[in-house]
Amino acid sequence: MKSSFRIPPSAAALLTAAALAAAMAAQPTQDVSLQQPASGSMPPKEHDQPRPDPINLKVLPKNLTGDQVHEIMEGWEAALGADCSACHKADANNIGPDGRPRLDFADDSKQEKAIARQMYIMMEEINRNYIAKIDSSGAPVTCGTCHRGHLAPEPFTAPGREHQRSHPLQNPIETQSPPGENNPPVN
């Protein structure tokens, strides 16, 4: 026995569209700007997604978002001329899409991370206890104040005599008039 029930083509199309809409609505929404790169731009990278909330913050405020911590770390990277792996250990069990181990930002096993925390505390104390009391401009000390793009700050060397001679106020002999009748040469 044949069934006489038949779905008209327009109803079938409508049911298919409704099923697709329902399936798409059930999926988590994503920012279209992250899916479709602008013409001429690179496809989105893994770190273009919002970063997870940080864990194991010991000196930075605990209410910072992952994006805020990342922004601070980018500043530190530039000031120190280093990359993330200078302080953060690679996790061999967590391989990224590039085939290399991802960094374990919560891990405290690298001594450099402990040093960075100490340096941050020192910098904050200098700004709060000294700079704020003497500098009305509010220009704080930063990592770059000393490091200037180098992981280990370069030692300061005082300018040589060439520098002193280029500044007459630092060398009173050169501030006198040239030798003449009223000013005999100095031996």
Backbone as ProteinMPNN parsed JSONL, in Angstrom:
{"seq_chain_A": "MKSSFRIPPSAAALLTAAALAAAMAAQPTQDVSLQQPASGSMPPKEHDQPRPDPINLKVLPKNLTGDQVHEIMEGWEAALGADCSACHKADANNIGPDGRPRLDFADDSKQEKAIARQMYIMMEEINRNYIAKIDSSGAPVTCGTCHRGHLAPEPFTAPGREHQRSHPLQNPIETQSPPGENNPPVN", "coords_chain_A": {"N_chain_A": [[0.82, -1.16, 0.0], [0.62, 2.125, -0.91], [1.65, 5.256, 0.374], [-0.193, 8.223, 0.464], [0.637, 10.593, 1.381], [2.397, 13.492, 0.889], [5.043, 15.834, 0.87], [4.981, 19.15, -0.016], [7.354, 20.816, -2.205], [8.004, 23.48, -1.431], [7.362, 23.501, 1.294], [9.135, 21.593, 2.223], [11.549, 22.893, 1.806], [11.214, 25.008, 3.579], [11.085, 23.62, 6.042], [13.673, 22.531, 6.089], [15.21, 24.877, 6.219], [14.334, 25.812, 8.707], [15.275, 23.77, 10.368], [18.052, 24.04, 10.012], [18.392, 26.641, 11.072], [17.699, 26.176, 13.722], [19.7, 24.391, 14.458], [21.96, 26.011, 14.2], [21.423, 27.95, 16.119], [21.712, 26.51, 18.411], [24.419, 26.235, 18.669], [27.369, 27.661, 20.252], [27.688, 31.2, 20.264], [29.878, 33.145, 18.274], [32.224, 35.751, 17.798], [31.948, 37.402, 14.809], [33.954, 38.917, 13.672], [36.23, 37.64, 14.458], [36.107, 35.337, 13.037], [36.077, 35.955, 10.309], [38.633, 37.284, 8.639], [39.609, 40.634, 7.872], [39.831, 41.926, 4.554], [42.966, 41.371, 3.087], [44.249, 41.037, 5.493], [45.886, 39.055, 8.041], [44.872, 35.694, 8.926], [42.983, 35.049, 11.957], [44.804, 34.592, 15.003], [45.562, 32.204, 17.58], [45.804, 33.604, 20.014], [44.124, 35.759, 19.639], [41.694, 35.388, 20.692], [39.633, 35.982, 23.603], [41.517, 35.987, 26.583], [41.941, 33.485, 29.117], [40.939, 33.874, 32.574], [43.509, 34.813, 34.815], [45.506, 32.635, 36.882], [47.115, 32.027, 40.006], [48.185, 34.544, 40.673], [50.389, 36.521, 42.43], [51.603, 38.958, 43.079], [50.509, 40.857, 41.393], [47.334, 42.544, 41.131], [44.577, 40.535, 42.087], [42.159, 40.713, 40.801], [42.449, 41.186, 38.109], [41.84, 40.771, 34.6], [42.432, 38.181, 32.124], [43.194, 39.399, 29.717], [44.056, 41.912, 30.662], [46.272, 41.209, 32.259], [47.871, 40.109, 30.282], [48.401, 42.396, 28.748], [49.963, 43.883, 30.564], [52.136, 42.137, 30.787], [53.117, 42.232, 28.155], [54.141, 44.825, 28.143], [56.191, 44.505, 30.011], [57.764, 42.646, 28.646], [58.697, 44.218, 26.486], [60.117, 46.219, 27.88], [62.125, 44.722, 29.013], [63.316, 43.486, 26.897], [62.786, 40.824, 26.299], [61.173, 37.58, 25.936], [58.122, 35.753, 26.644], [58.982, 33.231, 27.52], [61.192, 33.72, 29.029], [60.54, 33.936, 31.697], [58.504, 32.096, 32.046], [57.764, 28.636, 32.114], [57.89, 26.049, 29.662], [55.304, 23.76, 28.84], [55.518, 20.539, 28.287], [53.505, 18.723, 27.955], [51.405, 20.038, 26.832], [50.71, 20.834, 23.863], [50.811, 23.273, 21.361], [49.011, 24.622, 18.449], [51.028, 25.124, 16.653], [52.772, 23.102, 16.997], [54.624, 23.319, 18.991], [55.46, 23.284, 22.508], [53.116, 24.766, 24.753], [53.252, 27.579, 27.008], [53.33, 27.337, 30.553], [51.769, 29.361, 32.416], [51.053, 29.569, 35.099], [52.886, 28.1, 36.497], [55.534, 28.04, 38.873], [58.224, 27.364, 38.78], [60.505, 28.475, 37.565], [63.283, 30.447, 38.336], [63.558, 33.028, 37.399], [60.962, 34.008, 37.26], [60.289, 34.365, 39.938], [62.159, 36.326, 40.544], [61.239, 38.391, 38.885], [58.828, 38.962, 40.157], [59.81, 39.967, 42.604], [61.165, 42.22, 41.669], [59.02, 43.686, 40.662], [57.636, 44.275, 43.031], [59.596, 45.867, 44.264], [59.705, 48.021, 42.448], [57.108, 49.068, 42.684], [57.189, 49.876, 45.388], [59.193, 51.856, 45.273], [57.917, 53.746, 43.643], [55.631, 54.379, 45.2], [56.656, 55.072, 47.777], [58.719, 56.889, 47.36], [59.005, 58.249, 44.718], [56.401, 59.287, 44.368], [56.38, 61.127, 46.415], [58.262, 63.043, 45.757], [58.158, 63.751, 43.061], [56.217, 65.699, 41.258], [55.2, 65.435, 38.741], [54.327, 62.914, 38.363], [55.531, 60.897, 36.96], [56.198, 57.631, 36.816], [58.566, 55.165, 38.036], [59.553, 52.559, 35.945], [59.889, 49.199, 34.634], [61.449, 49.572, 32.401], [62.905, 51.833, 33.076], [65.327, 51.158, 34.267], [66.123, 48.784, 32.915], [65.892, 49.229, 30.13], [65.269, 47.826, 27.709], [66.879, 45.573, 27.918], [67.501, 42.359, 29.245], [69.189, 41.986, 31.459], [70.064, 44.754, 33.288], [72.199, 47.222, 31.864], [75.361, 48.251, 33.106], [75.852, 51.512, 34.471], [77.912, 53.979, 33.096], [79.871, 56.707, 33.784], [79.985, 59.777, 31.95], [82.83, 60.555, 29.88], [85.739, 62.771, 29.799], [85.437, 64.06, 27.363], [82.74, 64.502, 27.167], [82.395, 66.274, 29.298], [83.81, 68.502, 28.416], [82.198, 69.376, 26.402], [80.237, 70.651, 27.694], [80.24, 73.678, 28.927], [79.641, 74.725, 31.476], [80.321, 72.752, 33.216], [83.039, 72.733, 33.167], [84.936, 75.026, 34.325], [87.258, 76.352, 33.412], [87.084, 76.517, 30.662], [85.124, 78.394, 30.369], [86.164, 80.869, 30.498], [87.384, 83.836, 28.85], [89.189, 83.785, 25.722], [92.833, 83.498, 25.727], [94.619, 86.548, 26.081], [95.358, 90.082, 26.228], [94.111, 90.814, 28.651], [93.763, 88.399, 29.793], [95.891, 86.112, 30.54], [97.502, 83.133, 29.13], [96.827, 79.916, 30.548], [99.007, 77.802, 32.245]], "CA_chain_A": [[0.0, 0.0, 0.0], [1.368, 3.348, -1.058], [1.171, 6.381, 1.163], [-0.53, 9.365, -0.372], [1.154, 11.807, 2.031], [3.522, 14.046, 0.161], [5.388, 17.188, 1.321], [5.253, 20.032, -1.157], [8.743, 21.286, -2.217], [8.172, 24.726, -0.67], [7.316, 23.145, 2.71], [10.386, 20.888, 2.507], [12.583, 23.925, 1.904], [10.964, 25.738, 4.809], [11.483, 22.741, 7.143], [15.138, 22.452, 6.056], [15.717, 26.158, 6.722], [14.055, 25.866, 10.139], [16.202, 22.834, 11.035], [19.376, 24.679, 9.994], [18.372, 27.759, 12.019], [17.702, 25.605, 15.072], [21.036, 23.821, 14.712], [22.899, 27.116, 14.381], [21.112, 28.615, 17.383], [22.186, 25.662, 19.504], [25.87, 26.364, 18.776], [27.768, 28.887, 20.931], [27.924, 32.309, 19.355], [31.259, 33.598, 18.155], [32.387, 37.061, 17.181], [32.193, 37.237, 13.386], [35.224, 39.543, 13.318], [37.292, 36.672, 14.71], [35.998, 34.27, 12.049], [36.34, 36.463, 8.985], [39.624, 38.341, 8.639], [39.402, 41.706, 6.909], [40.595, 41.651, 3.336], [44.361, 41.755, 3.16], [44.847, 40.813, 6.812], [46.217, 37.673, 8.366], [43.807, 35.013, 9.653], [43.144, 35.231, 13.396], [45.695, 33.688, 15.718], [44.985, 31.632, 18.788], [45.754, 34.582, 21.091], [43.152, 36.799, 19.358], [40.533, 35.075, 21.505], [39.802, 36.48, 24.979], [42.386, 35.123, 27.385], [41.293, 33.022, 30.355], [41.321, 34.584, 33.795], [44.78, 34.298, 35.333], [45.56, 31.957, 38.182], [48.414, 32.106, 40.671], [48.725, 35.902, 40.78], [50.901, 36.72, 43.789], [51.903, 40.365, 43.328], [49.552, 41.653, 40.629], [45.983, 42.45, 41.724], [43.908, 39.277, 41.743], [40.935, 40.951, 40.03], [42.772, 41.474, 36.716], [41.405, 39.796, 33.597], [43.52, 37.615, 31.337], [43.651, 40.407, 28.761], [44.803, 42.938, 31.39], [47.578, 40.643, 32.628], [48.646, 39.992, 29.044], [48.865, 43.745, 28.387], [51.069, 44.198, 31.486], [53.276, 41.292, 30.411], [53.683, 42.764, 26.91], [54.962, 45.974, 28.541], [57.406, 43.993, 30.652], [58.579, 42.059, 27.574], [59.365, 45.298, 25.75], [61.063, 46.894, 28.773], [63.231, 43.807, 29.307], [63.867, 42.895, 25.68], [62.685, 39.374, 26.495], [59.868, 37.042, 25.59], [57.426, 35.092, 27.755], [59.716, 32.064, 28.004], [62.245, 34.136, 29.96], [60.038, 33.703, 33.058], [57.492, 31.032, 32.086], [58.228, 27.313, 31.688], [57.114, 25.343, 28.643], [54.616, 22.559, 29.303], [55.696, 19.532, 27.236], [52.263, 17.957, 27.807], [50.383, 20.903, 26.252], [51.276, 21.232, 22.574], [49.995, 24.244, 20.637], [48.754, 24.311, 17.034], [52.275, 25.24, 15.885], [53.582, 21.919, 17.282], [55.545, 23.586, 20.099], [54.782, 23.295, 23.812], [52.607, 26.039, 25.265], [53.832, 27.956, 28.286], [52.497, 27.148, 31.741], [51.917, 30.657, 33.08], [50.85, 29.436, 36.545], [54.02, 27.386, 37.081], [56.493, 28.907, 39.575], [59.504, 26.676, 38.921], [61.644, 29.243, 37.049], [63.788, 31.473, 39.253], [63.332, 34.33, 36.783], [59.612, 34.468, 37.602], [60.383, 34.859, 41.314], [62.904, 37.591, 40.477], [60.339, 39.384, 38.297], [57.891, 39.37, 41.215], [60.547, 40.824, 43.538], [61.428, 43.483, 40.992], [57.753, 44.41, 40.6], [57.393, 44.806, 44.38], [60.551, 46.958, 44.45], [59.284, 49.137, 41.611], [55.918, 49.641, 43.305], [57.616, 50.562, 46.611], [59.898, 53.078, 44.868], [56.916, 54.701, 43.169], [54.742, 54.774, 46.292], [57.342, 55.646, 48.94], [59.721, 57.901, 47.014], [58.672, 59.07, 43.55], [55.151, 60.015, 44.623], [56.633, 62.19, 47.388], [59.172, 64.073, 45.263], [57.954, 64.073, 41.654], [54.839, 66.124, 41.065], [54.743, 65.096, 37.389], [53.712, 61.595, 38.427], [56.218, 59.955, 36.076], [56.641, 56.526, 37.663], [59.654, 54.276, 37.655], [59.041, 51.36, 35.287], [60.948, 48.218, 34.356], [62.304, 50.164, 31.389], [63.758, 52.878, 33.64], [66.655, 50.572, 34.465], [66.457, 47.729, 31.954], [66.023, 49.858, 28.806], [65.245, 46.84, 26.639], [67.849, 44.495, 28.145], [67.094, 41.49, 30.34], [70.019, 42.406, 32.594], [70.386, 46.166, 33.058], [73.603, 47.509, 31.589], [75.917, 49.132, 34.139], [76.013, 52.916, 34.111], [79.28, 54.504, 33.073], [79.847, 58.166, 33.753], [80.567, 60.318, 30.728], [84.26, 60.892, 29.945], [86.095, 64.191, 29.718], [84.916, 64.632, 26.127], [81.398, 64.974, 27.489], [82.524, 67.436, 30.173], [84.271, 69.644, 27.621], [81.108, 69.875, 25.567], [79.342, 71.407, 28.578], [81.115, 74.667, 29.551], [79.364, 74.965, 32.895], [80.964, 71.704, 33.998], [84.48, 72.935, 33.097], [85.023, 76.48, 34.45], [88.394, 76.909, 32.686], [86.653, 76.81, 29.305], [84.153, 79.478, 30.357], [86.89, 82.137, 30.457], [87.688, 84.385, 27.52], [90.448, 83.263, 25.189], [93.994, 84.244, 26.222], [94.87, 87.829, 25.446], [95.949, 91.072, 27.127], [93.524, 90.783, 30.0], [93.613, 87.016, 30.249], [97.052, 85.357, 30.083], [97.285, 81.696, 29.006], [96.99, 79.081, 31.738], [100.009, 76.754, 31.975]], "C_chain_A": [[0.879, 1.243, 0.0], [0.761, 4.43, -0.218], [0.894, 7.533, 0.222], [-0.02, 10.682, 0.232], [2.405, 12.265, 1.317], [3.759, 15.472, 0.623], [5.664, 18.027, 0.083], [6.69, 20.552, -1.085], [8.939, 22.562, -1.406], [8.155, 24.443, 0.831], [8.599, 22.427, 3.115], [11.521, 21.901, 2.668], [12.45, 24.704, 3.205], [11.378, 24.91, 6.035], [13.002, 22.63, 7.22], [15.75, 23.73, 6.616], [15.499, 26.266, 8.229], [14.997, 24.944, 10.912], [17.61, 23.418, 11.087], [19.442, 25.816, 11.012], [18.417, 27.237, 13.452], [19.071, 25.037, 15.421], [22.056, 24.928, 14.956], [22.652, 27.833, 15.708], [21.621, 27.807, 18.564], [23.694, 25.757, 19.684], [26.21, 27.65, 19.515], [28.061, 29.985, 19.912], [29.387, 32.707, 19.393], [31.259, 34.945, 17.478], [32.771, 36.865, 15.721], [33.532, 37.846, 12.995], [36.396, 38.603, 13.576], [37.276, 35.556, 13.674], [36.428, 34.743, 10.669], [37.392, 37.563, 9.048], [39.276, 39.392, 7.589], [40.266, 41.426, 5.684], [42.01, 42.189, 3.48], [45.0, 41.532, 4.517], [45.098, 39.331, 7.022], [45.021, 37.016, 9.04], [44.043, 35.154, 11.155], [44.068, 34.182, 13.996], [45.001, 33.221, 16.981], [44.828, 32.684, 19.877], [44.832, 35.758, 20.788], [41.865, 36.574, 20.146], [40.723, 35.691, 22.893], [40.608, 35.475, 25.799], [41.664, 34.692, 28.654], [41.764, 33.843, 31.551], [42.596, 33.974, 34.356], [44.598, 33.571, 36.661], [46.97, 32.134, 38.728], [49.023, 33.513, 40.631], [49.143, 36.115, 42.229], [51.225, 38.168, 44.089], [51.003, 41.295, 42.524], [48.184, 41.532, 41.286], [45.236, 41.229, 41.204], [42.65, 39.479, 40.902], [41.207, 41.303, 38.565], [42.242, 40.377, 35.795], [42.632, 39.238, 32.883], [44.074, 38.615, 30.336], [44.466, 41.507, 29.455], [46.195, 42.434, 31.785], [48.453, 40.531, 31.386], [49.197, 41.355, 28.619], [50.034, 44.177, 29.273], [52.311, 43.415, 31.073], [53.918, 41.77, 29.104], [54.561, 43.977, 27.2], [56.268, 45.527, 29.166], [58.337, 43.377, 29.611], [59.377, 43.134, 26.849], [60.433, 45.962, 26.612], [62.296, 46.038, 29.04], [63.878, 43.234, 28.059], [63.839, 41.381, 25.729], [61.359, 38.883, 25.928], [59.33, 36.253, 26.778], [58.242, 33.956, 28.364], [60.882, 32.44, 28.92], [61.819, 33.839, 31.399], [59.11, 32.49, 33.166], [58.011, 29.756, 31.439], [57.295, 26.723, 30.633], [56.528, 24.074, 29.244], [54.644, 21.531, 28.173], [54.429, 18.717, 26.999], [51.142, 18.77, 27.164], [50.959, 21.507, 24.972], [50.299, 22.16, 21.856], [49.82, 23.857, 19.186], [50.004, 24.42, 16.164], [53.216, 24.064, 16.142], [54.574, 22.11, 18.419], [54.772, 23.585, 21.416], [54.316, 24.699, 24.175], [53.285, 26.325, 26.599], [52.822, 27.739, 29.402], [52.671, 28.399, 32.6], [51.752, 30.57, 34.59], [52.039, 28.771, 37.244], [55.032, 28.364, 37.688], [57.905, 28.326, 39.63], [60.709, 27.469, 38.405], [62.014, 30.363, 38.019], [63.518, 32.877, 38.706], [61.945, 34.882, 37.11], [59.593, 35.022, 39.027], [61.112, 36.204, 41.35], [62.004, 38.696, 39.913], [59.335, 39.87, 39.331], [58.579, 40.296, 42.217], [60.805, 42.195, 42.93], [60.155, 44.326, 40.901], [57.437, 45.036, 41.958], [58.315, 45.994, 44.644], [60.108, 48.2, 43.681], [58.06, 49.833, 42.222], [56.27, 50.414, 44.581], [58.346, 51.862, 46.288], [58.885, 54.131, 44.438], [56.057, 55.243, 44.307], [55.492, 55.549, 47.375], [58.323, 56.76, 48.61], [59.264, 58.811, 45.887], [57.421, 59.9, 43.808], [55.365, 61.191, 45.57], [57.52, 63.306, 46.844], [58.886, 64.526, 43.841], [56.493, 64.416, 41.415], [54.314, 65.781, 39.669], [54.064, 63.734, 37.362], [54.351, 60.586, 37.493], [56.78, 58.818, 36.914], [57.905, 55.857, 37.139], [58.991, 53.051, 37.032], [60.185, 50.368, 35.128], [61.959, 48.816, 33.38], [63.216, 51.257, 31.916], [65.178, 52.368, 33.798], [67.04, 49.625, 33.337], [66.666, 48.253, 30.542], [66.161, 48.843, 27.674], [66.23, 45.706, 26.77], [67.412, 43.668, 29.352], [67.883, 41.795, 31.604], [70.397, 43.866, 32.353], [71.876, 46.364, 32.82], [74.13, 48.457, 32.655], [76.07, 50.557, 33.607], [77.489, 53.265, 34.109], [79.175, 56.011, 32.928], [80.477, 58.665, 32.464], [82.031, 60.677, 30.93], [84.485, 62.379, 29.83], [85.574, 64.829, 28.439], [83.535, 65.217, 26.38], [81.477, 66.233, 28.344], [82.939, 68.661, 29.375], [83.156, 70.193, 26.747], [80.081, 70.654, 26.385], [80.171, 72.407, 29.366], [80.841, 74.887, 31.035], [80.004, 73.916, 33.785], [82.482, 71.87, 34.021], [84.753, 74.442, 33.128], [86.187, 77.091, 33.679], [87.956, 77.322, 31.29], [85.647, 77.949, 29.247], [84.838, 80.836, 30.314], [87.095, 82.57, 29.01], [88.986, 83.784, 27.025], [91.626, 84.103, 25.691], [94.201, 85.528, 25.418], [95.499, 88.776, 26.452], [95.436, 90.945, 28.547], [93.454, 89.379, 30.591], [94.805, 86.202, 29.769], [96.767, 83.873, 29.987], [97.576, 80.966, 30.315], [97.978, 77.994, 31.4], [99.69, 75.505, 32.696]], "O_chain_A": [[1.778, 1.379, 0.83], [-0.459, 4.536, -0.094], [1.66, 7.786, -0.708], [-0.222, 11.753, -0.342], [3.36, 11.504, 1.164], [2.811, 16.246, 0.76], [6.482, 17.659, -0.76], [7.207, 20.717, 0.02], [9.968, 22.704, -0.746], [8.882, 25.1, 1.576], [9.099, 22.626, 4.222], [12.352, 21.772, 3.566], [13.446, 25.021, 3.854], [11.965, 25.455, 6.97], [13.561, 22.634, 8.316], [16.698, 23.675, 7.399], [16.371, 26.752, 8.95], [15.465, 25.302, 11.993], [18.288, 23.3, 12.108], [20.43, 25.945, 11.734], [19.106, 27.806, 14.298], [19.543, 25.185, 16.548], [22.92, 24.798, 15.824], [23.603, 28.278, 16.349], [21.929, 28.372, 19.613], [24.207, 25.397, 20.743], [25.462, 28.625, 19.44], [28.609, 29.728, 18.84], [30.044, 32.613, 20.43], [30.38, 35.24, 16.669], [33.788, 36.24, 15.42], [34.186, 37.349, 12.078], [37.453, 38.76, 12.965], [38.292, 34.899, 13.448], [37.08, 33.998, 9.937], [37.08, 38.676, 9.471], [38.713, 39.07, 6.542], [41.302, 40.768, 5.777], [42.222, 43.314, 3.934], [46.187, 41.811, 4.684], [44.596, 38.479, 6.288], [44.223, 37.71, 9.669], [45.178, 35.357, 11.585], [44.104, 33.035, 13.551], [43.983, 33.777, 17.393], [43.831, 32.674, 20.598], [44.753, 36.683, 21.597], [41.037, 37.478, 20.252], [41.858, 35.902, 23.319], [40.396, 34.266, 25.707], [40.865, 35.45, 29.205], [42.848, 34.426, 31.535], [42.747, 32.752, 34.371], [43.684, 33.848, 37.438], [47.908, 32.369, 37.967], [50.244, 33.655, 40.563], [48.348, 35.915, 43.147], [51.135, 38.584, 45.244], [50.761, 42.425, 42.948], [47.899, 40.524, 41.933], [45.267, 40.936, 40.008], [42.125, 38.515, 40.345], [40.281, 41.683, 37.848], [42.202, 39.204, 36.167], [43.736, 39.764, 33.025], [45.285, 38.677, 30.124], [45.456, 41.983, 28.9], [47.18, 43.16, 31.655], [49.646, 40.828, 31.437], [50.343, 41.448, 28.177], [50.993, 44.773, 28.783], [53.409, 43.968, 31.018], [55.14, 41.716, 28.965], [55.609, 44.145, 26.577], [57.325, 46.093, 28.89], [59.553, 43.559, 29.676], [60.578, 42.985, 26.624], [61.533, 46.238, 26.134], [63.385, 46.566, 29.267], [64.899, 42.555, 28.159], [64.766, 40.725, 25.254], [60.526, 39.679, 25.492], [60.009, 36.106, 27.794], [58.203, 33.737, 29.575], [61.495, 31.56, 29.525], [62.666, 33.52, 32.234], [58.948, 31.924, 34.247], [58.613, 29.784, 30.366], [56.076, 26.878, 30.703], [57.168, 23.4, 30.05], [53.882, 21.64, 27.213], [54.291, 18.086, 25.951], [50.043, 18.253, 26.968], [51.609, 22.552, 24.998], [49.108, 21.865, 21.757], [50.407, 22.877, 18.729], [50.041, 23.873, 15.062], [54.315, 24.011, 15.59], [55.29, 21.175, 18.78], [53.571, 23.855, 21.436], [55.015, 25.685, 23.941], [53.825, 25.422, 27.239], [51.62, 27.932, 29.221], [53.597, 28.488, 33.406], [52.268, 31.43, 35.304], [52.174, 28.876, 38.463], [55.347, 29.391, 37.087], [58.709, 28.76, 40.454], [61.839, 27.158, 38.78], [61.156, 31.125, 38.463], [63.275, 33.806, 39.475], [61.774, 36.095, 37.225], [58.949, 36.039, 39.289], [60.728, 37.107, 42.094], [62.014, 39.819, 40.419], [59.021, 41.059, 39.38], [57.999, 41.299, 42.633], [60.675, 43.215, 43.608], [60.209, 45.547, 41.048], [57.02, 46.192, 42.03], [57.878, 47.011, 45.182], [60.137, 49.308, 44.217], [58.002, 51.062, 42.264], [55.714, 51.484, 44.829], [58.136, 52.869, 46.964], [58.992, 55.291, 44.836], [55.789, 56.443, 44.365], [55.006, 56.58, 47.841], [58.721, 57.507, 49.504], [59.146, 60.021, 46.08], [57.391, 61.091, 43.497], [54.603, 62.157, 45.53], [57.538, 64.403, 47.402], [59.337, 65.602, 43.449], [55.636, 63.533, 41.375], [53.106, 65.83, 39.438], [53.308, 63.434, 36.438], [53.779, 59.523, 37.252], [57.745, 59.018, 37.652], [58.256, 55.97, 35.964], [57.98, 52.563, 37.539], [61.329, 50.681, 35.459], [63.164, 48.6, 33.507], [64.211, 51.584, 31.27], [66.132, 53.083, 33.49], [68.172, 49.664, 32.856], [67.54, 47.76, 29.829], [67.026, 48.962, 26.806], [66.409, 44.94, 25.823], [66.998, 44.225, 30.369], [67.316, 41.857, 32.695], [70.987, 44.185, 31.321], [72.711, 45.753, 33.487], [73.421, 49.375, 33.068], [76.379, 50.766, 32.434], [78.227, 52.888, 35.02], [78.474, 56.519, 32.053], [81.402, 58.043, 31.942], [82.431, 61.061, 32.029], [83.534, 63.159, 29.77], [85.292, 66.027, 28.427], [83.2, 66.289, 25.876], [80.702, 67.167, 28.135], [82.454, 69.76, 29.644], [83.179, 71.371, 26.389], [79.16, 71.248, 25.825], [80.758, 72.038, 30.383], [81.767, 75.213, 31.777], [80.212, 74.153, 34.975], [83.153, 71.212, 34.815], [84.797, 75.076, 32.074], [86.111, 78.265, 33.316], [88.396, 78.352, 30.78], [85.343, 78.429, 28.155], [84.174, 81.854, 30.115], [86.99, 81.771, 28.08], [89.799, 83.321, 27.824], [91.455, 85.272, 26.037], [93.975, 85.558, 24.208], [96.108, 88.332, 27.425], [96.2, 90.965, 29.511], [93.121, 89.208, 31.763], [94.744, 85.641, 28.675], [95.882, 83.378, 30.685], [98.458, 81.355, 31.08], [97.826, 77.32, 30.382], [100.424, 74.523, 32.584]]}, "name": "protein", "num_of_chains": 1, "seq": "MKSSFRIPPSAAALLTAAALAAAMAAQPTQDVSLQQPASGSMPPKEHDQPRPDPINLKVLPKNLTGDQVHEIMEGWEAALGADCSACHKADANNIGPDGRPRLDFADDSKQEKAIARQMYIMMEEINRNYIAKIDSSGAPVTCGTCHRGHLAPEPFTAPGREHQRSHPLQNPIETQSPPGENNPPVN"}
